[in-house]
Structure formats: structure tokens, C-alpha cells
Amino acid sequence: MTPHDVRLLLAEWLPVRSVAPLGSGLDHRAYAINGDLVARVADGPDAAEAVQRDAAILAALPGHATLPTPQPVLVRPEHGLLVYRLLPGVALLERPDRSGYADTLGAFLARLHAAPADLLGELAGVDDTPPREWLDETRELAGRLPDEVRRLVAEFLDTDPPAPADDLVFTHNDLGAEHILTVGGEITGVIDWTDCAVADPAADLGRLVRDLGLPALDELRPGLDHRTRERVLFYARCTTVEDLAFGLETGRDPYTLNARRALGRLFDRDR
């Protein structure tokens, strides 16, 4: 769908002054509308169902989030269309200095992970992928990385994964720095809830440890038990390999630089 197509589609419900492409995913394209809205257009046979799900989840989030999240202003499942307010800020991924955010993110996750999993799980679904499958996928991704990276992660890939979580909770399930918006030292929003699910809370923490550093874990979730800390570090390492492969294969330099920084912190025993 071109910007012109989006303009024509939206004109029935909204005044449209400008349309600019923002990016695309596997099953959708996103456009900035008038500088203050985002139009997300899904495609594929499940587009209508996906829009209804995403809109319902976004509408439910404010009661369970301490940070701003996108809020729907127009939902048209028959067109695969979801429009929501554009949150201000730049992605934390773009900031080299990420100190000072862990406390706020920890409070955000504490509230989110306490949300009623039965209610939100009906909307979001369950992701109970066991650590063994995570490790298998990480091994496959590592095989596509440069030799020096494969040597660095080899010991981790040869180690048995941790045991699965006993309890699953409602999670963002893709809480990397690319989905956290900031203005100065303030977090202004958490975006991209497409992958949210009832899942292992350690996965949310693991991505943040990857992007903020392991010392941030004590601020994100003080007093973690040994088993949970083990899973957090496991997910941090798996997602580091995942993001490095993604960055190198797509030419997305911020992902590559972030993952290489995390490699040194999470795998290099000399540091």
C-alpha cells in the first residue's frame, strides 16, 4: 500500500494533511499521519483478527502500565487498519548513554507483570517456548555470524539451558531499547506490543539486561532468586545473538552496534 492509498483509505474518517512511511514488519506497514498519528496497515488472511487483537490490548494497557503506551483512535479491522497517537521521543537504542532508566523500567515491569494474566492472556495468547527451543534457535543464528563471534559464544551454546519458568505472567515480550522512547532523561513511551503474551517474565528482563548492562538487573528487579537470574542472563545472551544476526543481515547499524556492545558485557570473560 502506497502513501497515496493510505491517504484515500483514511479520508473517509480523518482529515489527512500528510502521510509519510515509517517502516514495515513481516505483516504490516506503518505511516506517520499529520505528524501526530500512526496508521498501521496489516495484510494477509489474518489481518482483521490481528487488528482487533492489537486494538483490544492497547485499549487495556493504561490500567496496567506506569508509562505511556499507544492508544487507538481509529480501528477498522475490515481494512486491516489501526490508527493511534504518535508518542514523542527517540528510541533508547539510539542513545549511547542509557544510565538512569532502570528504576523507571523496573517499576513499569513490576506493574505490568502483576496484570491479570487470565484476562490479558485471552487477548494476547501464551508464549511458553521452552529455553531448549530458544537455545536451538540461537545455535542456528550463531552459525550465520562471523568466526570471532562464534568462538566467543561457543561455550554458552554448549551449555544446557536453564529450567523453564514455573509461573508465566503478562509480558511485553519484545522489550528492547528500540521499543522504549525517550526525551532527555525521561521515558516517554513503550511501543510495539504486537508480540505481547503471557510468558516468562525473565525474557522482558533479559532484553533490558542486554541493552542496559547486567548491573542494571538489581535496579530492574531487586532480590531475584538464583533460578530467575539464571534465566534472565540466558535470555540476554540469546537475544544478543539474535539482534546481531538481524543487524548484520539487514544493515541496521544500531542493532549491530548494540549487540556487539552486549557481546563484550555478557560473553567476554576477560571484561
VMD Tcl script that draws the C-alpha trace (Angstrom):
set ca {
  {0.00 0.00 0.00}
  {1.40 3.39 -1.04}
  {1.10 6.65 0.94}
  {-1.48 7.74 -1.64}
  {-3.52 4.60 -0.95}
  {-3.35 5.30 2.79}
  {-4.50 8.88 2.25}
  {-7.52 7.67 0.30}
  {-8.31 5.00 2.88}
  {-8.17 7.40 5.83}
  {-10.01 10.26 4.16}
  {-13.38 8.69 4.98}
  {-12.74 9.11 8.73}
  {-9.90 11.60 9.28}
  {-8.63 14.84 7.78}
  {-5.30 13.91 6.20}
  {-2.69 16.61 5.61}
  {0.39 14.41 5.27}
  {1.37 10.75 5.01}
  {4.96 9.54 5.45}
  {6.20 5.92 5.58}
  {7.62 4.89 8.96}
  {8.65 1.31 8.26}
  {7.30 -2.17 7.86}
  {7.19 -5.57 9.51}
  {6.51 -9.06 8.28}
  {2.76 -8.45 8.08}
  {2.21 -4.69 8.20}
  {3.31 -1.23 7.12}
  {3.28 1.88 9.29}
  {2.79 5.51 8.27}
  {3.02 8.85 10.09}
  {-0.22 10.80 9.61}
  {-0.27 14.59 10.05}
  {2.81 14.33 12.27}
  {0.83 13.20 15.32}
  {-0.75 9.85 14.40}
  {0.48 6.43 13.29}
  {-1.52 4.34 10.82}
  {-0.67 0.66 10.89}
  {-1.98 -1.30 7.91}
  {-1.89 -5.09 8.24}
  {-2.12 -7.51 5.36}
  {-2.58 -11.23 4.96}
  {-5.53 -13.52 5.69}
  {-5.47 -12.81 9.44}
  {-5.24 -9.01 9.17}
  {-8.71 -8.26 10.57}
  {-8.24 -10.57 13.53}
  {-4.79 -9.12 14.23}
  {-6.11 -5.55 14.23}
  {-8.93 -6.43 16.62}
  {-6.48 -8.16 18.96}
  {-3.94 -5.34 18.93}
  {-6.57 -2.65 19.43}
  {-8.12 -4.51 22.39}
  {-4.71 -4.97 24.03}
  {-3.70 -1.33 23.56}
  {-7.02 -0.19 24.99}
  {-6.49 -2.36 28.08}
  {-2.88 -1.34 28.77}
  {-3.31 2.00 30.59}
  {-4.73 0.25 33.64}
  {-1.61 -1.92 33.90}
  {1.21 0.37 32.73}
  {3.08 3.14 34.52}
  {4.46 4.52 31.24}
  {2.61 5.86 28.17}
  {1.57 3.31 25.54}
  {-0.02 3.85 22.11}
  {-3.77 4.45 22.31}
  {-6.13 3.67 19.40}
  {-8.10 6.49 17.82}
  {-9.44 4.57 14.80}
  {-9.94 0.82 14.36}
  {-11.13 -0.62 11.04}
  {-10.42 -4.37 11.03}
  {-12.10 -4.85 7.65}
  {-9.32 -2.72 6.14}
  {-6.52 -4.07 8.37}
  {-6.27 -0.53 9.77}
  {-5.29 0.62 13.24}
  {-4.55 4.30 13.96}
  {-3.09 5.50 17.25}
  {-1.45 8.57 18.74}
  {2.23 9.09 17.92}
  {4.23 9.12 21.15}
  {7.10 11.63 21.32}
  {10.76 10.75 21.68}
  {13.62 8.81 20.14}
  {14.35 5.17 20.75}
  {16.63 4.37 23.66}
  {18.54 2.22 21.18}
  {19.82 5.45 19.62}
  {21.26 6.73 22.92}
  {24.81 5.67 23.86}
  {24.25 6.67 27.49}
  {21.43 4.59 28.99}
  {22.11 5.22 32.64}
  {19.27 6.38 34.84}
  {16.42 4.49 33.18}
  {16.49 1.16 35.06}
  {14.45 2.25 38.09}
  {11.61 3.57 35.93}
  {11.62 0.48 33.74}
  {11.70 -1.75 36.80}
  {8.57 -0.08 38.20}
  {6.92 -0.38 34.79}
  {7.61 -4.12 34.61}
  {6.57 -4.74 38.20}
  {3.13 -3.29 37.42}
  {2.85 -4.95 34.01}
  {3.87 -8.39 35.29}
  {1.23 -8.11 38.02}
  {-1.58 -7.59 35.48}
  {-4.29 -10.30 35.42}
  {-2.77 -12.94 33.15}
  {-6.08 -14.73 32.66}
  {-7.85 -11.64 31.28}
  {-4.99 -10.34 29.12}
  {-3.97 -13.84 28.15}
  {-7.29 -14.29 26.39}
  {-6.34 -11.37 24.14}
  {-2.59 -11.84 23.83}
  {-2.20 -15.61 23.99}
  {0.51 -17.65 25.67}
  {4.16 -17.94 24.67}
  {5.55 -20.91 26.59}
  {8.50 -21.59 24.30}
  {10.91 -23.61 26.46}
  {14.53 -22.48 26.93}
  {15.66 -25.55 24.99}
  {13.98 -24.19 21.85}
  {15.47 -20.74 22.48}
  {18.92 -22.31 22.61}
  {18.35 -24.34 19.45}
  {17.35 -21.21 17.55}
  {20.31 -19.28 18.96}
  {22.67 -22.01 17.76}
  {21.21 -21.74 14.28}
  {21.59 -17.95 14.25}
  {25.14 -18.13 15.59}
  {26.08 -20.30 12.64}
  {25.50 -17.28 10.39}
  {27.76 -14.95 12.38}
  {31.47 -14.15 11.88}
  {34.01 -16.67 13.18}
  {35.20 -14.47 16.04}
  {31.65 -14.16 17.36}
  {31.03 -17.90 17.11}
  {34.17 -18.53 19.15}
  {33.04 -16.05 21.78}
  {29.60 -17.65 22.22}
  {30.66 -21.29 21.75}
  {30.81 -22.14 25.46}
  {27.33 -20.72 26.05}
  {25.90 -22.66 23.13}
  {27.37 -25.90 24.50}
  {25.84 -25.39 27.96}
  {22.47 -26.84 28.93}
  {19.68 -24.23 29.10}
  {18.00 -23.34 32.40}
  {14.78 -24.98 33.52}
  {11.56 -23.31 32.30}
  {9.75 -20.80 34.50}
  {7.24 -22.15 36.99}
  {4.90 -19.18 36.51}
  {4.05 -17.17 33.41}
  {2.82 -13.56 33.51}
  {1.64 -10.92 31.06}
  {4.72 -9.53 29.30}
  {5.66 -7.09 26.55}
  {7.73 -9.99 25.18}
  {9.98 -7.82 22.99}
  {11.11 -5.12 25.41}
  {14.32 -3.99 23.76}
  {15.72 -0.47 23.71}
  {14.29 0.01 20.23}
  {10.78 -0.04 21.72}
  {11.43 2.43 24.55}
  {11.02 6.11 23.63}
  {12.87 8.86 25.47}
  {13.16 12.62 25.61}
  {16.28 13.62 27.53}
  {16.34 11.52 30.66}
  {12.61 10.78 30.61}
  {10.92 7.71 29.17}
  {8.00 8.93 27.07}
  {6.54 5.66 25.87}
  {6.75 1.91 25.33}
  {5.70 0.86 21.84}
  {5.24 -2.20 19.60}
  {3.05 -4.55 21.63}
  {2.48 -6.98 18.76}
  {4.40 -9.80 20.44}
  {2.95 -9.33 23.95}
  {1.94 -12.58 25.58}
  {1.64 -14.46 28.82}
  {5.23 -15.66 29.06}
  {8.32 -15.94 31.24}
  {8.91 -12.55 32.91}
  {12.65 -13.19 32.75}
  {12.52 -12.64 28.97}
  {11.48 -8.98 29.43}
  {14.25 -8.53 31.99}
  {16.77 -10.32 29.79}
  {16.33 -7.94 26.86}
  {16.76 -4.98 29.18}
  {19.91 -6.50 30.69}
  {21.22 -6.93 27.15}
  {20.62 -3.23 26.41}
  {21.33 -1.63 29.82}
  {24.00 -3.98 31.17}
  {23.94 -6.70 33.81}
  {24.42 -4.28 36.77}
  {21.02 -2.78 35.90}
  {19.28 -6.01 36.92}
  {19.41 -5.14 40.63}
  {17.55 -1.92 39.83}
  {15.12 -3.55 37.43}
  {14.09 -6.31 39.85}
  {15.82 -6.30 43.26}
  {16.14 -9.55 45.17}
  {15.72 -12.00 42.31}
  {16.19 -15.66 43.17}
  {19.05 -17.61 41.58}
  {16.86 -19.55 39.13}
  {15.26 -16.41 37.73}
  {18.60 -14.60 37.45}
  {19.92 -17.59 35.52}
  {17.05 -17.34 33.03}
  {17.47 -13.56 32.71}
  {21.11 -13.96 31.74}
  {20.19 -16.80 29.39}
  {17.62 -14.66 27.55}
  {20.01 -11.70 27.47}
  {22.61 -13.84 25.72}
  {20.15 -15.43 23.29}
  {18.70 -12.08 22.24}
  {22.18 -10.60 21.83}
  {22.96 -13.25 19.22}
  {19.53 -12.72 17.66}
  {19.96 -8.96 17.34}
  {23.50 -9.22 15.99}
  {22.31 -11.57 13.26}
  {19.42 -9.24 12.48}
  {21.63 -6.16 12.37}
  {24.26 -7.73 10.14}
  {21.75 -9.28 7.74}
  {19.61 -6.15 7.35}
  {22.31 -3.48 7.59}
  {20.60 -1.95 10.65}
  {23.71 -0.50 12.29}
  {22.12 0.49 15.64}
  {21.19 -3.15 16.26}
  {24.65 -4.35 15.27}
  {26.45 -1.84 17.49}
  {24.14 -2.56 20.43}
  {24.58 -6.31 20.11}
  {28.37 -6.06 19.81}
  {28.45 -3.96 22.96}
  {26.35 -6.59 24.73}
  {28.63 -9.39 23.48}
  {31.52 -7.85 25.36}
  {29.49 -7.48 28.55}
  {27.75 -10.86 28.53}
  {30.21 -13.29 26.93}
  {33.76 -11.94 27.21}
  {35.13 -13.35 30.47}
  {38.13 -11.01 30.34}
  {35.88 -7.98 30.90}
}
mol new
graphics top color blue
foreach p $ca { graphics top sphere $p radius 0.5 }
foreach p [lrange $ca 0 end-1] q [lrange $ca 1 end] { graphics top cylinder $p $q radius 0.2 }
display resetview
